[in-house]
Amino acid sequence: MSSTIEELTINYEEGDLLVVKELDKEVLTKGAWTTIIFRYQQWDNKKDDYGPEKYMIRRYRKMNGEYRAQSKFNISSPDQARKIIATLTKWLEDAE
């Protein structure tokens, strides 16, 4: 559990191996409900190396002084990320 936003991470170890390696994170919203987008890589046993970069959006809720993961959305590919960006850009332009 984490008591501050700065402590929140998706790094995950199994034994001595860092299976999920967080590369970067951006806090999108702060407060009792916090939203963070992470850039990460996952260990690929077949290649004995980390795979391609991936992205995940996670929502956390602060309860009793601790942040708890409530939901997550994995962006499965660079193509999906580009489509999300393009759609949001279009919608924002349409709203102006």
Chimera marker file (.cmm) of the C-alpha trace (Angstrom):
<marker_set name="trace">
<marker id="1" x="0.000" y="0.000" z="0.000" r="1" g="1" b="0" radius="0.5"/>
<marker id="2" x="1.074" y="3.572" z="-0.616" r="1" g="1" b="0" radius="0.5"/>
<marker id="3" x="0.215" y="6.653" z="1.393" r="1" g="1" b="0" radius="0.5"/>
<marker id="4" x="1.439" y="9.184" z="-1.196" r="1" g="1" b="0" radius="0.5"/>
<marker id="5" x="0.997" y="9.517" z="-4.946" r="1" g="1" b="0" radius="0.5"/>
<marker id="6" x="4.772" y="9.527" z="-5.394" r="1" g="1" b="0" radius="0.5"/>
<marker id="7" x="4.969" y="6.023" z="-3.879" r="1" g="1" b="0" radius="0.5"/>
<marker id="8" x="2.455" y="4.539" z="-6.345" r="1" g="1" b="0" radius="0.5"/>
<marker id="9" x="4.180" y="2.266" z="-8.850" r="1" g="1" b="0" radius="0.5"/>
<marker id="10" x="3.456" y="-0.681" z="-11.092" r="1" g="1" b="0" radius="0.5"/>
<marker id="11" x="6.914" y="-2.182" z="-10.642" r="1" g="1" b="0" radius="0.5"/>
<marker id="12" x="6.413" y="-5.863" z="-9.844" r="1" g="1" b="0" radius="0.5"/>
<marker id="13" x="9.033" y="-8.379" z="-8.779" r="1" g="1" b="0" radius="0.5"/>
<marker id="14" x="8.994" y="-12.164" z="-8.631" r="1" g="1" b="0" radius="0.5"/>
<marker id="15" x="12.016" y="-13.281" z="-6.679" r="1" g="1" b="0" radius="0.5"/>
<marker id="16" x="14.965" y="-11.264" z="-7.955" r="1" g="1" b="0" radius="0.5"/>
<marker id="17" x="13.346" y="-10.541" z="-11.340" r="1" g="1" b="0" radius="0.5"/>
<marker id="18" x="11.615" y="-7.239" z="-12.065" r="1" g="1" b="0" radius="0.5"/>
<marker id="19" x="8.708" y="-8.643" z="-14.116" r="1" g="1" b="0" radius="0.5"/>
<marker id="20" x="6.967" y="-5.305" z="-14.712" r="1" g="1" b="0" radius="0.5"/>
<marker id="21" x="9.350" y="-2.372" z="-15.083" r="1" g="1" b="0" radius="0.5"/>
<marker id="22" x="7.837" y="1.096" z="-14.778" r="1" g="1" b="0" radius="0.5"/>
<marker id="23" x="9.537" y="3.492" z="-17.188" r="1" g="1" b="0" radius="0.5"/>
<marker id="24" x="7.544" y="6.648" z="-16.475" r="1" g="1" b="0" radius="0.5"/>
<marker id="25" x="4.303" y="7.887" z="-14.977" r="1" g="1" b="0" radius="0.5"/>
<marker id="26" x="2.178" y="10.983" z="-15.297" r="1" g="1" b="0" radius="0.5"/>
<marker id="27" x="-0.388" y="11.974" z="-12.694" r="1" g="1" b="0" radius="0.5"/>
<marker id="28" x="-3.549" y="13.034" z="-14.521" r="1" g="1" b="0" radius="0.5"/>
<marker id="29" x="-5.689" y="13.881" z="-11.474" r="1" g="1" b="0" radius="0.5"/>
<marker id="30" x="-5.020" y="14.142" z="-7.745" r="1" g="1" b="0" radius="0.5"/>
<marker id="31" x="-7.267" y="13.892" z="-4.744" r="1" g="1" b="0" radius="0.5"/>
<marker id="32" x="-9.343" y="11.184" z="-3.072" r="1" g="1" b="0" radius="0.5"/>
<marker id="33" x="-9.588" y="9.650" z="-6.561" r="1" g="1" b="0" radius="0.5"/>
<marker id="34" x="-6.267" y="9.759" z="-8.404" r="1" g="1" b="0" radius="0.5"/>
<marker id="35" x="-5.659" y="8.842" z="-12.044" r="1" g="1" b="0" radius="0.5"/>
<marker id="36" x="-2.185" y="7.955" z="-13.321" r="1" g="1" b="0" radius="0.5"/>
<marker id="37" x="-0.948" y="6.857" z="-16.731" r="1" g="1" b="0" radius="0.5"/>
<marker id="38" x="2.079" y="4.554" z="-16.664" r="1" g="1" b="0" radius="0.5"/>
<marker id="39" x="4.609" y="3.633" z="-19.352" r="1" g="1" b="0" radius="0.5"/>
<marker id="40" x="6.141" y="0.222" z="-18.688" r="1" g="1" b="0" radius="0.5"/>
<marker id="41" x="7.751" y="-2.934" z="-20.045" r="1" g="1" b="0" radius="0.5"/>
<marker id="42" x="7.054" y="-6.533" z="-19.137" r="1" g="1" b="0" radius="0.5"/>
<marker id="43" x="9.664" y="-9.279" z="-18.903" r="1" g="1" b="0" radius="0.5"/>
<marker id="44" x="9.487" y="-11.796" z="-21.759" r="1" g="1" b="0" radius="0.5"/>
<marker id="45" x="10.876" y="-15.175" z="-20.680" r="1" g="1" b="0" radius="0.5"/>
<marker id="46" x="11.104" y="-16.394" z="-24.292" r="1" g="1" b="0" radius="0.5"/>
<marker id="47" x="13.415" y="-13.519" z="-25.251" r="1" g="1" b="0" radius="0.5"/>
<marker id="48" x="15.106" y="-13.287" z="-21.863" r="1" g="1" b="0" radius="0.5"/>
<marker id="49" x="14.572" y="-9.525" z="-22.138" r="1" g="1" b="0" radius="0.5"/>
<marker id="50" x="11.903" y="-6.884" z="-21.732" r="1" g="1" b="0" radius="0.5"/>
<marker id="51" x="9.212" y="-6.625" z="-24.381" r="1" g="1" b="0" radius="0.5"/>
<marker id="52" x="7.901" y="-3.511" z="-26.109" r="1" g="1" b="0" radius="0.5"/>
<marker id="53" x="6.681" y="-0.476" z="-24.221" r="1" g="1" b="0" radius="0.5"/>
<marker id="54" x="3.102" y="-0.616" z="-23.011" r="1" g="1" b="0" radius="0.5"/>
<marker id="55" x="0.782" y="1.863" z="-21.353" r="1" g="1" b="0" radius="0.5"/>
<marker id="56" x="-1.749" y="1.584" z="-18.532" r="1" g="1" b="0" radius="0.5"/>
<marker id="57" x="-4.190" y="4.008" z="-16.945" r="1" g="1" b="0" radius="0.5"/>
<marker id="58" x="-4.969" y="3.290" z="-13.302" r="1" g="1" b="0" radius="0.5"/>
<marker id="59" x="-7.447" y="4.847" z="-10.896" r="1" g="1" b="0" radius="0.5"/>
<marker id="60" x="-6.689" y="4.850" z="-7.193" r="1" g="1" b="0" radius="0.5"/>
<marker id="61" x="-8.924" y="5.710" z="-4.260" r="1" g="1" b="0" radius="0.5"/>
<marker id="62" x="-7.485" y="7.005" z="-1.012" r="1" g="1" b="0" radius="0.5"/>
<marker id="63" x="-9.116" y="5.324" z="1.965" r="1" g="1" b="0" radius="0.5"/>
<marker id="64" x="-7.852" y="5.376" z="5.542" r="1" g="1" b="0" radius="0.5"/>
<marker id="65" x="-4.703" y="7.193" z="4.402" r="1" g="1" b="0" radius="0.5"/>
<marker id="66" x="-3.744" y="4.553" z="1.803" r="1" g="1" b="0" radius="0.5"/>
<marker id="67" x="-4.175" y="4.506" z="-1.979" r="1" g="1" b="0" radius="0.5"/>
<marker id="68" x="-5.882" y="1.382" z="-3.324" r="1" g="1" b="0" radius="0.5"/>
<marker id="69" x="-6.140" y="0.463" z="-7.004" r="1" g="1" b="0" radius="0.5"/>
<marker id="70" x="-9.784" y="0.588" z="-8.111" r="1" g="1" b="0" radius="0.5"/>
<marker id="71" x="-9.587" y="0.084" z="-11.859" r="1" g="1" b="0" radius="0.5"/>
<marker id="72" x="-7.149" y="-0.119" z="-14.735" r="1" g="1" b="0" radius="0.5"/>
<marker id="73" x="-7.146" y="0.075" z="-18.503" r="1" g="1" b="0" radius="0.5"/>
<marker id="74" x="-4.322" y="-1.417" z="-20.553" r="1" g="1" b="0" radius="0.5"/>
<marker id="75" x="-3.523" y="0.213" z="-23.868" r="1" g="1" b="0" radius="0.5"/>
<marker id="76" x="-2.615" y="-2.860" z="-25.850" r="1" g="1" b="0" radius="0.5"/>
<marker id="77" x="-0.503" y="-1.420" z="-28.675" r="1" g="1" b="0" radius="0.5"/>
<marker id="78" x="1.042" y="1.758" z="-30.089" r="1" g="1" b="0" radius="0.5"/>
<marker id="79" x="-1.720" y="1.703" z="-32.720" r="1" g="1" b="0" radius="0.5"/>
<marker id="80" x="-4.431" y="1.719" z="-30.058" r="1" g="1" b="0" radius="0.5"/>
<marker id="81" x="-2.629" y="4.572" z="-28.259" r="1" g="1" b="0" radius="0.5"/>
<marker id="82" x="-2.546" y="6.608" z="-31.480" r="1" g="1" b="0" radius="0.5"/>
<marker id="83" x="-6.263" y="5.986" z="-32.062" r="1" g="1" b="0" radius="0.5"/>
<marker id="84" x="-7.083" y="7.124" z="-28.530" r="1" g="1" b="0" radius="0.5"/>
<marker id="85" x="-4.996" y="10.273" z="-29.032" r="1" g="1" b="0" radius="0.5"/>
<marker id="86" x="-6.595" y="10.999" z="-32.419" r="1" g="1" b="0" radius="0.5"/>
<marker id="87" x="-10.128" y="10.506" z="-31.094" r="1" g="1" b="0" radius="0.5"/>
<marker id="88" x="-9.591" y="12.692" z="-28.036" r="1" g="1" b="0" radius="0.5"/>
<marker id="89" x="-7.934" y="15.381" z="-30.166" r="1" g="1" b="0" radius="0.5"/>
<marker id="90" x="-10.886" y="15.390" z="-32.564" r="1" g="1" b="0" radius="0.5"/>
<marker id="91" x="-13.436" y="15.539" z="-29.757" r="1" g="1" b="0" radius="0.5"/>
<marker id="92" x="-11.586" y="18.408" z="-28.076" r="1" g="1" b="0" radius="0.5"/>
<marker id="93" x="-11.384" y="20.337" z="-31.342" r="1" g="1" b="0" radius="0.5"/>
<marker id="94" x="-15.121" y="19.737" z="-31.940" r="1" g="1" b="0" radius="0.5"/>
<marker id="95" x="-15.920" y="21.044" z="-28.444" r="1" g="1" b="0" radius="0.5"/>
<marker id="96" x="-14.160" y="24.386" z="-29.030" r="1" g="1" b="0" radius="0.5"/>
<link id1="1" id2="2" r="1" g="1" b="0" radius="0.2"/>
<link id1="2" id2="3" r="1" g="1" b="0" radius="0.2"/>
<link id1="3" id2="4" r="1" g="1" b="0" radius="0.2"/>
<link id1="4" id2="5" r="1" g="1" b="0" radius="0.2"/>
<link id1="5" id2="6" r="1" g="1" b="0" radius="0.2"/>
<link id1="6" id2="7" r="1" g="1" b="0" radius="0.2"/>
<link id1="7" id2="8" r="1" g="1" b="0" radius="0.2"/>
<link id1="8" id2="9" r="1" g="1" b="0" radius="0.2"/>
<link id1="9" id2="10" r="1" g="1" b="0" radius="0.2"/>
<link id1="10" id2="11" r="1" g="1" b="0" radius="0.2"/>
<link id1="11" id2="12" r="1" g="1" b="0" radius="0.2"/>
<link id1="12" id2="13" r="1" g="1" b="0" radius="0.2"/>
<link id1="13" id2="14" r="1" g="1" b="0" radius="0.2"/>
<link id1="14" id2="15" r="1" g="1" b="0" radius="0.2"/>
<link id1="15" id2="16" r="1" g="1" b="0" radius="0.2"/>
<link id1="16" id2="17" r="1" g="1" b="0" radius="0.2"/>
<link id1="17" id2="18" r="1" g="1" b="0" radius="0.2"/>
<link id1="18" id2="19" r="1" g="1" b="0" radius="0.2"/>
<link id1="19" id2="20" r="1" g="1" b="0" radius="0.2"/>
<link id1="20" id2="21" r="1" g="1" b="0" radius="0.2"/>
<link id1="21" id2="22" r="1" g="1" b="0" radius="0.2"/>
<link id1="22" id2="23" r="1" g="1" b="0" radius="0.2"/>
<link id1="23" id2="24" r="1" g="1" b="0" radius="0.2"/>
<link id1="24" id2="25" r="1" g="1" b="0" radius="0.2"/>
<link id1="25" id2="26" r="1" g="1" b="0" radius="0.2"/>
<link id1="26" id2="27" r="1" g="1" b="0" radius="0.2"/>
<link id1="27" id2="28" r="1" g="1" b="0" radius="0.2"/>
<link id1="28" id2="29" r="1" g="1" b="0" radius="0.2"/>
<link id1="29" id2="30" r="1" g="1" b="0" radius="0.2"/>
<link id1="30" id2="31" r="1" g="1" b="0" radius="0.2"/>
<link id1="31" id2="32" r="1" g="1" b="0" radius="0.2"/>
<link id1="32" id2="33" r="1" g="1" b="0" radius="0.2"/>
<link id1="33" id2="34" r="1" g="1" b="0" radius="0.2"/>
<link id1="34" id2="35" r="1" g="1" b="0" radius="0.2"/>
<link id1="35" id2="36" r="1" g="1" b="0" radius="0.2"/>
<link id1="36" id2="37" r="1" g="1" b="0" radius="0.2"/>
<link id1="37" id2="38" r="1" g="1" b="0" radius="0.2"/>
<link id1="38" id2="39" r="1" g="1" b="0" radius="0.2"/>
<link id1="39" id2="40" r="1" g="1" b="0" radius="0.2"/>
<link id1="40" id2="41" r="1" g="1" b="0" radius="0.2"/>
<link id1="41" id2="42" r="1" g="1" b="0" radius="0.2"/>
<link id1="42" id2="43" r="1" g="1" b="0" radius="0.2"/>
<link id1="43" id2="44" r="1" g="1" b="0" radius="0.2"/>
<link id1="44" id2="45" r="1" g="1" b="0" radius="0.2"/>
<link id1="45" id2="46" r="1" g="1" b="0" radius="0.2"/>
<link id1="46" id2="47" r="1" g="1" b="0" radius="0.2"/>
<link id1="47" id2="48" r="1" g="1" b="0" radius="0.2"/>
<link id1="48" id2="49" r="1" g="1" b="0" radius="0.2"/>
<link id1="49" id2="50" r="1" g="1" b="0" radius="0.2"/>
<link id1="50" id2="51" r="1" g="1" b="0" radius="0.2"/>
<link id1="51" id2="52" r="1" g="1" b="0" radius="0.2"/>
<link id1="52" id2="53" r="1" g="1" b="0" radius="0.2"/>
<link id1="53" id2="54" r="1" g="1" b="0" radius="0.2"/>
<link id1="54" id2="55" r="1" g="1" b="0" radius="0.2"/>
<link id1="55" id2="56" r="1" g="1" b="0" radius="0.2"/>
<link id1="56" id2="57" r="1" g="1" b="0" radius="0.2"/>
<link id1="57" id2="58" r="1" g="1" b="0" radius="0.2"/>
<link id1="58" id2="59" r="1" g="1" b="0" radius="0.2"/>
<link id1="59" id2="60" r="1" g="1" b="0" radius="0.2"/>
<link id1="60" id2="61" r="1" g="1" b="0" radius="0.2"/>
<link id1="61" id2="62" r="1" g="1" b="0" radius="0.2"/>
<link id1="62" id2="63" r="1" g="1" b="0" radius="0.2"/>
<link id1="63" id2="64" r="1" g="1" b="0" radius="0.2"/>
<link id1="64" id2="65" r="1" g="1" b="0" radius="0.2"/>
<link id1="65" id2="66" r="1" g="1" b="0" radius="0.2"/>
<link id1="66" id2="67" r="1" g="1" b="0" radius="0.2"/>
<link id1="67" id2="68" r="1" g="1" b="0" radius="0.2"/>
<link id1="68" id2="69" r="1" g="1" b="0" radius="0.2"/>
<link id1="69" id2="70" r="1" g="1" b="0" radius="0.2"/>
<link id1="70" id2="71" r="1" g="1" b="0" radius="0.2"/>
<link id1="71" id2="72" r="1" g="1" b="0" radius="0.2"/>
<link id1="72" id2="73" r="1" g="1" b="0" radius="0.2"/>
<link id1="73" id2="74" r="1" g="1" b="0" radius="0.2"/>
<link id1="74" id2="75" r="1" g="1" b="0" radius="0.2"/>
<link id1="75" id2="76" r="1" g="1" b="0" radius="0.2"/>
<link id1="76" id2="77" r="1" g="1" b="0" radius="0.2"/>
<link id1="77" id2="78" r="1" g="1" b="0" radius="0.2"/>
<link id1="78" id2="79" r="1" g="1" b="0" radius="0.2"/>
<link id1="79" id2="80" r="1" g="1" b="0" radius="0.2"/>
<link id1="80" id2="81" r="1" g="1" b="0" radius="0.2"/>
<link id1="81" id2="82" r="1" g="1" b="0" radius="0.2"/>
<link id1="82" id2="83" r="1" g="1" b="0" radius="0.2"/>
<link id1="83" id2="84" r="1" g="1" b="0" radius="0.2"/>
<link id1="84" id2="85" r="1" g="1" b="0" radius="0.2"/>
<link id1="85" id2="86" r="1" g="1" b="0" radius="0.2"/>
<link id1="86" id2="87" r="1" g="1" b="0" radius="0.2"/>
<link id1="87" id2="88" r="1" g="1" b="0" radius="0.2"/>
<link id1="88" id2="89" r="1" g="1" b="0" radius="0.2"/>
<link id1="89" id2="90" r="1" g="1" b="0" radius="0.2"/>
<link id1="90" id2="91" r="1" g="1" b="0" radius="0.2"/>
<link id1="91" id2="92" r="1" g="1" b="0" radius="0.2"/>
<link id1="92" id2="93" r="1" g="1" b="0" radius="0.2"/>
<link id1="93" id2="94" r="1" g="1" b="0" radius="0.2"/>
<link id1="94" id2="95" r="1" g="1" b="0" radius="0.2"/>
<link id1="95" id2="96" r="1" g="1" b="0" radius="0.2"/>
</marker_set>
